[in-house]
Structures are given as structure tokens and as C-alpha cells.
Amino acid sequence: MAEITNELMYETLKKVHADLSSVKTTVGELKSEMNNFRGHLHAMQGDIKSIYTVLARHDGQLERIEHRLELRELAEAQAKFDRDN
């Protein structure tokens, strides 16, 4: 069996340290990517909220138009009734 020396332990610790440094770098890159992803997600949520706002406004406008059309249809039906009498 190989003898464990200070030099062997030092070389092993240097490799572990290099691997740990690589892991820290990778984690930092992943954090950066996640923050970018989070920013895009917030932007998309804002866009969706804007779309819902526009759709709600259009829904209100359509309701008003439908109400006016119903009133006009009632008035036209009443006019036909009045002409017949």
C-alpha cells in the first residue's frame, strides 16, 4: 500500500480545491442564468397582464355595443308595431 505523505495529501487537496472552484463558478453562472430567466418571466407576466387589460376593455365595449343593438332592435320592432296600428 502506498504511503500517505504530506506531498500526496497536498496534491489531493489542490485537486479538491480546483474542483470546488469549478463548482463555485458553475453555480455562479447558473444563478446568473436564473436571474435572467426570472427577468424574462416577469416581463412575460407584464405582457399577459396588459393583454388581459385590453381584452377586458374590449369586452366592455362589446357589451355596450350589444346593449345598443338590443335597444335598436326593440325600437325597430316597436316602430313596425306602431306602423301596423
Contact map, one row per residue, 1 for C-alpha under 8 A:
1110000000000000000000000000000000000000000000000000000000000000000000000000000000000
1111000000000000000000000000000000000000000000000000000000000000000000000000000000000
1111100000000000000000000000000000000000000000000000000000000000000000000000000000000
0111110110000000000000000000000000000000000000000000000000000000000000000000000000000
0011111110000000000000000000000000000000000000000000000000000000000000000000000000000
0001111111000000000000000000000000000000000000000000000000000000000000000000000000000
0000111111100000000000000000000000000000000000000000000000000000000000000000000000000
0001111111110000000000000000000000000000000000000000000000000000000000000000000000000
0001111111111000000000000000000000000000000000000000000000000000000000000000000000000
0000011111111100000000000000000000000000000000000000000000000000000000000000000000000
0000001111111110000000000000000000000000000000000000000000000000000000000000000000000
0000000111111111000000000000000000000000000000000000000000000000000000000000000000000
0000000011111111100000000000000000000000000000000000000000000000000000000000000000000
0000000001111111110000000000000000000000000000000000000000000000000000000000000000000
0000000000111111111000000000000000000000000000000000000000000000000000000000000000000
0000000000011111111100000000000000000000000000000000000000000000000000000000000000000
0000000000001111111110000000000000000000000000000000000000000000000000000000000000000
0000000000000111111111000000000000000000000000000000000000000000000000000000000000000
0000000000000011111111100000000000000000000000000000000000000000000000000000000000000
0000000000000001111111110000000000000000000000000000000000000000000000000000000000000
0000000000000000111111111000000000000000000000000000000000000000000000000000000000000
0000000000000000011111111100000000000000000000000000000000000000000000000000000000000
0000000000000000001111111110000000000000000000000000000000000000000000000000000000000
0000000000000000000111111111000000000000000000000000000000000000000000000000000000000
0000000000000000000011111111100000000000000000000000000000000000000000000000000000000
0000000000000000000001111111110000000000000000000000000000000000000000000000000000000
0000000000000000000000111111111000000000000000000000000000000000000000000000000000000
0000000000000000000000011111111100000000000000000000000000000000000000000000000000000
0000000000000000000000001111111110000000000000000000000000000000000000000000000000000
0000000000000000000000000111111111000000000000000000000000000000000000000000000000000
0000000000000000000000000011111111100000000000000000000000000000000000000000000000000
0000000000000000000000000001111111110000000000000000000000000000000000000000000000000
0000000000000000000000000000111111111000000000000000000000000000000000000000000000000
0000000000000000000000000000011111111100000000000000000000000000000000000000000000000
0000000000000000000000000000001111111110000000000000000000000000000000000000000000000
0000000000000000000000000000000111111111000000000000000000000000000000000000000000000
0000000000000000000000000000000011111111100000000000000000000000000000000000000000000
0000000000000000000000000000000001111111110000000000000000000000000000000000000000000
0000000000000000000000000000000000111111111000000000000000000000000000000000000000000
0000000000000000000000000000000000011111111100000000000000000000000000000000000000000
0000000000000000000000000000000000001111111110000000000000000000000000000000000000000
0000000000000000000000000000000000000111111111000000000000000000000000000000000000000
0000000000000000000000000000000000000011111111100000000000000000000000000000000000000
0000000000000000000000000000000000000001111111110000000000000000000000000000000000000
0000000000000000000000000000000000000000111111111000000000000000000000000000000000000
0000000000000000000000000000000000000000011111111100000000000000000000000000000000000
0000000000000000000000000000000000000000001111111110000000000000000000000000000000000
0000000000000000000000000000000000000000000111111111000000000000000000000000000000000
0000000000000000000000000000000000000000000011111111100000000000000000000000000000000
0000000000000000000000000000000000000000000001111111110000000000000000000000000000000
0000000000000000000000000000000000000000000000111111111000000000000000000000000000000
0000000000000000000000000000000000000000000000011111111100000000000000000000000000000
0000000000000000000000000000000000000000000000001111111110000000000000000000000000000
0000000000000000000000000000000000000000000000000111111111000000000000000000000000000
0000000000000000000000000000000000000000000000000011111111100000000000000000000000000
0000000000000000000000000000000000000000000000000001111111110000000000000000000000000
0000000000000000000000000000000000000000000000000000111111111000000000000000000000000
0000000000000000000000000000000000000000000000000000011111111100000000000000000000000
0000000000000000000000000000000000000000000000000000001111111110000000000000000000000
0000000000000000000000000000000000000000000000000000000111111111000000000000000000000
0000000000000000000000000000000000000000000000000000000011111111100000000000000000000
0000000000000000000000000000000000000000000000000000000001111111110000000000000000000
0000000000000000000000000000000000000000000000000000000000111111111000000000000000000
0000000000000000000000000000000000000000000000000000000000011111111100000000000000000
0000000000000000000000000000000000000000000000000000000000001111111110000000000000000
0000000000000000000000000000000000000000000000000000000000000111111111000000000000000
0000000000000000000000000000000000000000000000000000000000000011111111100000000000000
0000000000000000000000000000000000000000000000000000000000000001111111110000000000000
0000000000000000000000000000000000000000000000000000000000000000111111111000000000000
0000000000000000000000000000000000000000000000000000000000000000011111111100000000000
0000000000000000000000000000000000000000000000000000000000000000001111111110000000000
0000000000000000000000000000000000000000000000000000000000000000000111111111000000000
0000000000000000000000000000000000000000000000000000000000000000000011111111100000000
0000000000000000000000000000000000000000000000000000000000000000000001111111110000000
0000000000000000000000000000000000000000000000000000000000000000000000111111111000000
0000000000000000000000000000000000000000000000000000000000000000000000011111111100000
0000000000000000000000000000000000000000000000000000000000000000000000001111111110000
0000000000000000000000000000000000000000000000000000000000000000000000000111111111000
0000000000000000000000000000000000000000000000000000000000000000000000000011111111100
0000000000000000000000000000000000000000000000000000000000000000000000000001111111110
0000000000000000000000000000000000000000000000000000000000000000000000000000111111111
0000000000000000000000000000000000000000000000000000000000000000000000000000011111111
0000000000000000000000000000000000000000000000000000000000000000000000000000001111111
0000000000000000000000000000000000000000000000000000000000000000000000000000000111111
0000000000000000000000000000000000000000000000000000000000000000000000000000000011111
